Amino acid sequence: MRGLTARQREVLLLAANGNTNAEIAAWRGVTPHSVAEILSAAYRRLGAADRAQAVAIALAVGELGVHQIHIPDQQREAAA
């Protein structure tokens, strides 16, 4: 498996933190279609079928760190 590019890692991290393609596109200054293409390329590199699996694989292989995933306060409180 090849590692993710810096852009793929950044976009996947934004997605992992609950952002939509449209939100990511606005922050990156690209179209939502471009975000979808970047994510699709990341899925292929990771061997993932979808966003959730890509995040799980990226965490497992060290492409993303668990400390980079932000849990909203209300979800954190509900889990406690």
TIMI-2910 file (N, C-alpha, C, CB; in pm, 1 decimal, decimal comma, always signed):
<rs>
+----------+----------+----------+----------+----------+----------+----------+----------+----------+----------+----------+----------+------+
!      n_x !      n_y !      n_z !     ca_x !     ca_y !     ca_z !      c_x !      c_y !      c_z !     cb_x !     cb_y !     cb_z ! resn !
+----------+----------+----------+----------+----------+----------+----------+----------+----------+----------+----------+----------+------+
!    +84,3 !   -118,8 !     +0,0 !     +0,0 !     +0,0 !     +0,0 !    +88,1 !   +124,2 !     +0,0 !    -95,5 !     +0,3 !   +122,0 !  Met !
!    +59,6 !   +213,7 !    -90,5 !   +130,3 !   +342,3 !    -91,9 !    +66,7 !   +434,4 !    +10,9 !   +127,0 !   +407,2 !   -233,8 !  Arg !
!   +148,3 !   +521,9 !    +67,3 !    +95,9 !   +618,3 !   +163,2 !    +14,2 !   +726,5 !    +95,1 !   +209,0 !   +681,0 !   +241,6 !  Gly !
!    -61,9 !   +797,9 !   +174,8 !   -142,3 !   +908,0 !   +123,3 !    -54,7 !  +1027,5 !    +94,0 !   -252,4 !   +945,9 !   +222,0 !  Leu !
!    -99,1 !  +1109,6 !     -1,2 !    -32,4 !  +1236,9 !    -24,7 !    -72,6 !  +1331,6 !    +87,9 !    -69,3 !  +1296,4 !   -165,7 !  Thr !
!     -1,4 !  +1440,7 !   +101,2 !    -34,2 !  +1539,3 !   +205,1 !   -176,3 !  +1591,2 !   +186,2 !    +66,2 !  +1656,9 !   +202,8 !  Ala !
!   -216,3 !  +1616,9 !    +63,5 !   -351,7 !  +1667,2 !    +36,3 !   -457,2 !  +1561,8 !    +71,0 !   -365,1 !  +1708,6 !   -111,9 !  Arg !
!   -433,7 !  +1437,4 !    +33,1 !   -528,3 !  +1330,7 !    +65,8 !   -542,3 !  +1315,8 !   +217,0 !   -483,3 !  +1197,4 !     +3,1 !  Gln !
!   -430,8 !  +1320,3 !   +287,8 !   -432,3 !  +1307,6 !   +433,9 !   -511,1 !  +1423,1 !   +495,7 !   -287,7 !  +1304,6 !   +490,2 !  Arg !
!   -486,6 !  +1544,2 !   +448,3 !   -555,1 !  +1662,0 !   +501,6 !   -706,2 !  +1652,5 !   +479,0 !   -499,8 !  +1790,0 !   +436,6 !  Glu !
!   -746,8 !  +1618,1 !   +357,4 !   -888,7 !  +1610,4 !   +324,8 !   -955,0 !  +1495,7 !   +400,4 !   -908,3 !  +1592,9 !   +173,6 !  Val !
!   -888,4 !  +1382,1 !   +410,9 !   -944,4 !  +1270,1 !   +485,6 !   -959,4 !  +1306,7 !   +633,2 !   -855,9 !  +1144,9 !   +469,9 !  Leu !
!   -865,0 !  +1378,3 !   +688,3 !   -874,1 !  +1421,6 !   +827,0 !   -992,3 !  +1516,0 !   +846,8 !   -744,2 !  +1489,6 !   +870,3 !  Leu !
!  -1011,2 !  +1608,7 !   +754,6 !  -1126,6 !  +1698,4 !   +763,3 !  -1256,6 !  +1618,5 !   +756,3 !  -1122,4 !  +1803,8 !   +650,2 !  Leu !
!  -1261,0 !  +1518,6 !   +669,8 !  -1379,1 !  +1432,7 !   +658,6 !  -1398,1 !  +1351,9 !   +787,3 !  -1366,1 !  +1337,7 !   +536,5 !  Ala !
!  -1289,3 !  +1301,3 !   +843,2 !  -1296,1 !  +1221,4 !   +965,4 !  -1351,4 !  +1302,0 !  +1082,0 !  -1158,2 !  +1167,2 !  +1000,7 !  Ala !
!  -1335,1 !  +1431,6 !  +1074,6 !  -1383,9 !  +1518,7 !  +1180,5 !  -1524,8 !  +1569,6 !  +1153,0 !  -1290,2 !  +1635,5 !  +1198,5 !  Asn !
!  -1595,1 !  +1502,8 !  +1061,2 !  -1736,4 !  +1530,1 !  +1041,0 !  -1771,9 !  +1636,5 !   +940,4 !  -1794,1 !  +1566,7 !  +1165,9 !  Gly !
!  -1675,4 !  +1683,4 !   +864,3 !  -1702,6 !  +1787,5 !   +765,4 !  -1754,2 !  +1727,4 !   +635,5 !  -1576,8 !  +1869,9 !   +738,7 !  Asn !
!  -1846,9 !  +1796,7 !   +572,7 !  -1899,7 !  +1752,9 !   +444,0 !  -1802,8 !  +1790,4 !   +332,6 !  -2038,7 !  +1814,7 !   +417,9 !  Thr !
!  -1823,2 !  +1730,9 !   +216,5 !  -1740,5 !  +1766,6 !   +100,8 !  -1754,3 !  +1915,0 !    +69,7 !  -1779,6 !  +1682,3 !    -22,5 !  Asn !
!  -1875,2 !  +1969,9 !    +82,1 !  -1897,5 !  +2111,9 !    +53,4 !  -1820,9 !  +2200,9 !   +151,8 !  -2047,9 !  +2144,5 !    +58,9 !  Ala !
!  -1820,7 !  +2163,3 !   +279,6 !  -1745,9 !  +2241,5 !   +379,3 !  -1596,0 !  +2234,8 !   +352,2 !  -1776,1 !  +2190,5 !   +521,9 !  Glu !
!  -1547,4 !  +2115,1 !   +323,2 !  -1404,3 !  +2098,4 !   +293,8 !  -1368,2 !  +2179,6 !   +169,8 !  -1368,5 !  +1947,8 !   +272,8 !  Ile !
!  -1451,7 !  +2173,8 !    +67,6 !  -1426,6 !  +2248,1 !    -56,5 !  -1416,9 !  +2397,6 !    -30,0 !  -1537,4 !  +2220,4 !   -159,0 !  Ala !
!  -1505,9 !  +2450,3 !    +52,0 !  -1504,3 !  +2594,3 !    +82,9 !  -1374,4 !  +2634,0 !   +151,9 !  -1624,4 !  +2631,8 !   +171,9 !  Ala !
!  -1327,5 !  +2551,3 !   +245,7 !  -1204,0 !  +2582,2 !   +317,4 !  -1081,2 !  +2567,8 !   +228,7 !  -1190,3 !  +2492,5 !   +438,7 !  Trp !
!  -1084,4 !  +2470,8 !   +138,1 !   -969,2 !  +2445,1 !    +51,2 !   -970,7 !  +2531,8 !    -73,9 !   -965,7 !  +2299,0 !    +11,6 !  Arg !
!  -1083,0 !  +2597,0 !   -102,9 !  -1091,8 !  +2680,5 !   -222,0 !  -1103,4 !  +2599,3 !   -350,1 !   -972,0 !  +2770,4 !   -230,3 !  Gly !
!  -1168,9 !  +2483,0 !   -339,5 !  -1190,1 !  +2396,0 !   -455,2 !  -1338,9 !  +2361,4 !   -462,4 !  -1102,0 !  +2266,0 !   -445,9 !  Val !
!  -1377,0 !  +2281,6 !   -560,6 !  -1516,7 !  +2240,8 !   -573,0 !  -1542,2 !  +2114,5 !   -490,4 !  -1553,6 !  +2216,8 !   -721,6 !  Thr !
!  -1667,9 !  +2090,5 !   -453,0 !  -1699,2 !  +1965,1 !   -384,9 !  -1661,6 !  +1843,0 !   -469,1 !  -1847,2 !  +1960,4 !   -350,5 !  Pro !
!  -1671,4 !  +1855,7 !   -601,4 !  -1630,4 !  +1745,8 !   -689,7 !  -1481,4 !  +1716,0 !   -672,8 !  -1661,5 !  +1780,1 !   -837,2 !  His !
!  -1400,5 !  +1820,1 !   -660,4 !  -1256,4 !  +1799,8 !   -639,5 !  -1229,6 !  +1728,3 !   -508,2 !  -1182,3 !  +1933,9 !   -641,6 !  Ser !
!  -1305,2 !  +1764,5 !   -405,1 !  -1290,6 !  +1697,5 !   -275,7 !  -1325,8 !  +1549,3 !   -289,9 !  -1380,7 !  +1765,0 !   -168,1 !  Val !
!  -1435,0 !  +1521,7 !   -360,4 !  -1475,9 !  +1382,3 !   -382,0 !  -1368,0 !  +1305,0 !   -456,5 !  -1608,4 !  +1376,3 !   -460,0 !  Ala !
!  -1304,2 !  +1367,8 !   -553,9 !  -1196,3 !  +1302,2 !   -628,6 !  -1075,1 !  +1275,6 !   -539,3 !  -1154,7 !  +1388,2 !   -749,0 !  Glu !
!  -1040,8 !  +1370,9 !   -455,4 !   -927,6 !  +1353,4 !   -363,2 !   -956,7 !  +1237,9 !   -267,2 !   -899,8 !  +1484,8 !   -283,7 !  Ile !
!  -1080,1 !  +1234,4 !   -213,7 !  -1117,3 !  +1126,5 !   -122,9 !  -1118,2 !   +992,3 !   -194,1 !  -1253,7 !  +1153,6 !    -61,4 !  Leu !
!  -1168,6 !   +988,0 !   -316,3 !  -1170,0 !   +862,0 !   -392,7 !  -1028,6 !   +809,6 !   -413,6 !  -1239,3 !   +882,0 !   -529,0 !  Ser !
!   -936,9 !   +900,0 !   -444,6 !   -797,3 !   +859,5 !   -462,5 !   -739,8 !   +806,4 !   -331,2 !   -712,6 !   +978,1 !   -514,1 !  Ala !
!   -777,0 !   +869,9 !   -219,2 !   -730,9 !   +822,8 !    -88,2 !   -787,2 !   +684,1 !    -58,7 !   -772,1 !   +921,8 !    +23,1 !  Ala !
!   -915,9 !   +662,9 !    -90,6 !   -977,1 !   +531,4 !    -68,3 !   -901,6 !   +423,9 !   -147,0 !  -1127,0 !   +533,1 !   -109,4 !  Tyr !
!   -870,3 !   +454,3 !   -272,4 !   -797,7 !   +356,6 !   -355,6 !   -661,5 !   +325,3 !   -294,2 !   -780,0 !   +410,1 !   -500,4 !  Arg !
!   -589,4 !   +426,4 !   -251,3 !   -456,4 !   +403,5 !   -193,2 !   -463,9 !   +319,7 !    -66,6 !   -388,4 !   +536,5 !   -162,7 !  Arg !
!   -571,0 !   +339,4 !     +9,2 !   -586,5 !   +267,3 !   +134,9 !   -654,8 !   +131,6 !   +117,0 !   -665,2 !   +351,2 !   +232,4 !  Leu !
!   -714,5 !   +109,0 !     +0,7 !   -789,4 !    -13,6 !    -22,3 !   -923,8 !    -11,3 !    +48,0 !   -709,3 !   -133,3 !    +23,7 !  Gly !
!   -981,8 !   +106,5 !    +61,9 !  -1107,4 !   +124,0 !   +134,3 !  -1224,4 !   +140,2 !    +38,4 !  -1098,8 !   +244,6 !   +227,2 !  Ala !
!  -1341,9 !   +100,9 !    +85,4 !  -1463,0 !   +111,0 !     +4,5 !  -1538,3 !   +242,0 !    +27,5 !  -1554,3 !     -5,8 !    +34,2 !  Ala !
!  -1518,0 !   +303,9 !   +143,9 !  -1593,1 !   +425,1 !   +174,4 !  -1518,3 !   +508,8 !   +278,2 !  -1734,7 !   +389,8 !   +225,1 !  Asp !
!  -1579,5 !   +620,7 !   +314,2 !  -1517,9 !   +717,5 !   +405,7 !  -1485,9 !   +654,4 !   +541,3 !  -1610,4 !   +838,2 !   +425,0 !  Arg !
!  -1581,4 !   +584,8 !   +598,8 !  -1560,8 !   +525,9 !   +731,6 !  -1446,8 !   +424,6 !   +730,3 !  -1689,6 !   +458,9 !   +780,7 !  Ala !
!  -1445,6 !   +338,9 !   +629,2 !  -1339,5 !   +238,3 !   +621,2 !  -1205,4 !   +305,9 !   +596,5 !  -1369,4 !   +135,6 !   +509,8 !  Gln !
!  -1202,5 !   +409,8 !   +516,1 !  -1077,1 !   +481,8 !   +489,7 !  -1021,4 !   +541,5 !   +617,9 !  -1099,1 !   +592,6 !   +385,2 !  Ala !
!  -1107,8 !   +600,9 !   +699,1 !  -1062,8 !   +658,4 !   +826,1 !  -1009,6 !   +547,7 !   +917,1 !  -1178,5 !   +735,3 !   +896,0 !  Val !
!  -1082,0 !   +436,8 !   +925,8 !  -1038,1 !   +325,8 !  +1011,0 !   -902,3 !   +272,4 !   +966,8 !  -1141,7 !   +213,1 !  +1009,1 !  Ala !
!   -885,2 !   +251,8 !   +838,3 !   -757,4 !   +200,8 !   +786,5 !   -647,0 !   +303,0 !   +810,9 !   -768,1 !   +168,0 !   +635,0 !  Ile !
!   -675,5 !   +430,3 !   +782,1 !   -574,7 !   +535,2 !   +801,9 !   -530,0 !   +542,3 !   +947,2 !   -629,6 !   +671,1 !   +757,8 !  Ala !
!   -622,5 !   +525,1 !  +1040,1 !   -585,4 !   +521,1 !  +1182,2 !   -500,6 !   +397,9 !  +1212,6 !   -711,5 !   +521,7 !  +1271,1 !  Leu !
!   -540,1 !   +283,9 !  +1157,8 !   -470,2 !   +157,8 !  +1186,1 !   -327,3 !   +157,2 !  +1133,1 !   -546,7 !    +41,5 !  +1126,2 !  Ala !
!   -305,1 !   +220,1 !  +1018,0 !   -171,1 !   +217,3 !   +957,4 !    -88,4 !   +341,6 !   +989,7 !   -183,0 !   +202,8 !   +807,1 !  Val !
!   -143,2 !   +432,7 !  +1068,7 !    -67,1 !   +549,0 !  +1111,4 !    -71,6 !   +668,3 !  +1017,9 !    +71,7 !   +510,3 !  +1130,3 !  Gly !
!   -158,7 !   +665,8 !   +917,8 !   -172,6 !   +783,5 !   +830,2 !   -240,9 !   +898,7 !   +903,7 !   -252,7 !   +747,4 !   +703,3 !  Glu !
!   -330,8 !   +863,6 !   +995,2 !   -395,7 !   +961,1 !  +1083,1 !   -372,1 !   +916,2 !  +1226,6 !   -549,7 !   +974,5 !  +1052,0 !  Leu !
!   -367,4 !  +1011,1 !  +1316,4 !   -353,2 !   +978,1 !  +1457,7 !   -485,2 !   +997,7 !  +1529,3 !   -243,9 !  +1063,3 !  +1523,1 !  Gly !
!   -513,6 !   +910,9 !  +1624,8 !   -638,9 !   +920,2 !  +1697,9 !   -651,8 !  +1056,6 !  +1766,7 !   -648,8 !   +807,0 !  +1801,1 !  Val !
!   -540,7 !  +1115,6 !  +1804,8 !   -542,9 !  +1247,8 !  +1868,1 !   -588,6 !  +1357,8 !  +1772,4 !   -405,2 !  +1281,6 !  +1921,9 !  His !
!   -592,1 !  +1329,2 !  +1642,2 !   -636,1 !  +1427,4 !  +1543,0 !   -787,4 !  +1427,0 !  +1522,6 !   -567,4 !  +1401,2 !  +1411,0 !  Gln !
!   -855,2 !  +1327,0 !  +1579,1 !   -999,7 !  +1316,7 !  +1564,7 !  -1062,2 !  +1388,0 !  +1683,8 !  -1046,8 !  +1166,7 !  +1556,0 !  Ile !
!  -1144,9 !  +1486,9 !  +1654,5 !  -1206,5 !  +1568,8 !  +1758,9 !  -1348,3 !  +1520,0 !  +1785,4 !  -1207,3 !  +1718,4 !  +1718,6 !  His !
!  -1373,3 !  +1483,5 !  +1911,0 !  -1505,9 !  +1435,1 !  +1950,4 !  -1583,9 !  +1553,9 !  +2005,9 !  -1496,1 !  +1318,5 !  +2056,5 !  Ile !
!  -1702,2 !  +1582,4 !  +1947,1 !  -1783,7 !  +1692,8 !  +2000,5 !  -1815,2 !  +1669,3 !  +2148,2 !  -1915,3 !  +1707,8 !  +1919,6 !  Pro !
!  -1819,9 !  +1777,1 !  +2226,7 !  -1840,0 !  +1767,2 !  +2371,2 !  -1962,7 !  +1685,2 !  +2408,0 !  -1852,2 !  +1905,0 !  +2430,9 !  Asp !
!  -2075,1 !  +1704,2 !  +2337,3 !  -2197,1 !  +1631,5 !  +2373,9 !  -2180,8 !  +1481,4 !  +2351,9 !  -2316,5 !  +1683,5 !  +2292,9 !  Gln !
!  -2105,6 !  +1440,8 !  +2250,6 !  -2081,8 !  +1298,0 !  +2229,0 !  -1985,8 !  +1244,1 !  +2335,2 !  -2025,1 !  +1272,8 !  +2086,9 !  Gln !
!  -1888,3 !  +1324,4 !  +2371,4 !  -1792,8 !  +1283,9 !  +2476,2 !  -1867,1 !  +1262,0 !  +2608,6 !  -1680,6 !  +1391,8 !  +2493,8 !  Arg !
!  -1958,0 !  +1352,9 !  +2642,6 !  -2034,0 !  +1341,3 !  +2766,6 !  -2126,7 !  +1220,7 !  +2763,7 !  -2114,4 !  +1468,1 !  +2791,4 !  Glu !
!  -2188,8 !  +1192,5 !  +2648,7 !  -2280,1 !  +1078,6 !  +2636,2 !  -2205,4 !   +946,3 !  +2650,0 !  -2353,5 !  +1083,6 !  +2501,8 !  Ala !
!  -2078,1 !   +943,1 !  +2608,7 !  -1999,4 !   +820,4 !  +2614,5 !  -1945,2 !   +793,6 !  +2754,9 !  -1884,5 !   +827,8 !  +2515,5 !  Ala !
!  -1943,7 !   +895,9 !  +2836,6 !  -1886,5 !   +880,9 !  +2972,5 !  -1980,6 !   +813,9 !  +3069,5 !  -1847,6 !  +1015,5 !  +3027,8 !  Ala !
+----------+----------+----------+----------+----------+----------+----------+----------+----------+----------+----------+----------+------+
</rs>
